Amino acid sequence: MTYTLITANRNYSSWSLRPWLLMRALGIPFEDRLEQFAKPDNYDDFRRFSPSGQVPVLIDGDRTVWDSLGITLYLAERHPGVWPAEEAARAWAACAVAEMHGGFGAVRNDCTMNIGVRVTPKPASIALQRQVARLGELWAEGLSRFGGPWLAGKNFSAVDAFYAPVAFRVRTYGLDIGRDGAAWVARILDHPAMREWEKVALSETWREADHEAELAAAGVITADFRA
């Protein structure tokens, strides 16, 4: 039976991107189902298919798996390649994924996900400065320790999928994450699955007011490539 992966607007939904990209990159087949962020609060609508009222959600027969990390752990028990094969790389990748899943609040809040625009950001808070520096440090560490070109070695894995939404943010806001980090950003933005996601994001014509308000608060929009 083929999985069904439920995600939301490509332009906005950073959490949706993680399992979608992971499954595409690893060749795990799934039915792609999109549910729009149609209004400021989608909780009641999303509760029809998601226990948390949020996306992403993976449907496997009569089983519902929710949250990007929950889905990743579920897939890792059933498919090779989700985590690096080498033990040290796997341990590092798991820690980096956990750090992304539970942290980087200033990056999320101050640099809202919006693939289709370019922004001159407002002056960065101390929290944002520290978290951007941490991103550069973390990515450089993984690339150096495990030899690249992906964050935990020669093969794309869950850690790359979890930081992929940040790559879009780095480009949108012109964030300085160092030479090594910039090289990884360029590589992942050029991944065929990332380009597929971006193409759909740019073609979307609907806008959601709260997401657009967050974007306006983030800085000055200098370019808008959305349909």
FENMO-V280827 format. One record per run of one state. SS is the DSSP state (hx for helix, st for strand, lp for the rest). FROM is the first residue (numbers start at 1). TO is the last residue. If there is no record, write none. Layout:
ss=SS from=FROM to=TO
ss=SS from=FROM to=TO
This chain:
ss=lp from=1 to=2
ss=st from=3 to=7
ss=lp from=8 to=13
ss=hx from=14 to=26
ss=lp from=27 to=29
ss=st from=30 to=34
ss=lp from=35 to=42
ss=hx from=43 to=46
ss=lp from=47 to=56
ss=st from=57 to=60
ss=lp from=61 to=62
ss=st from=63 to=66
ss=lp from=67 to=67
ss=hx from=68 to=76
ss=lp from=77 to=86
ss=hx from=87 to=102
ss=lp from=103 to=104
ss=hx from=105 to=110
ss=lp from=111 to=116
ss=st from=117 to=121
ss=lp from=122 to=125
ss=hx from=126 to=146
ss=lp from=147 to=149
ss=st from=150 to=150
ss=lp from=151 to=152
ss=st from=153 to=153
ss=lp from=154 to=157
ss=hx from=158 to=173
ss=lp from=174 to=177
ss=hx from=178 to=189
ss=lp from=190 to=191
ss=hx from=192 to=203
ss=lp from=204 to=208
ss=hx from=209 to=218
ss=st from=219 to=224
ss=lp from=225 to=227
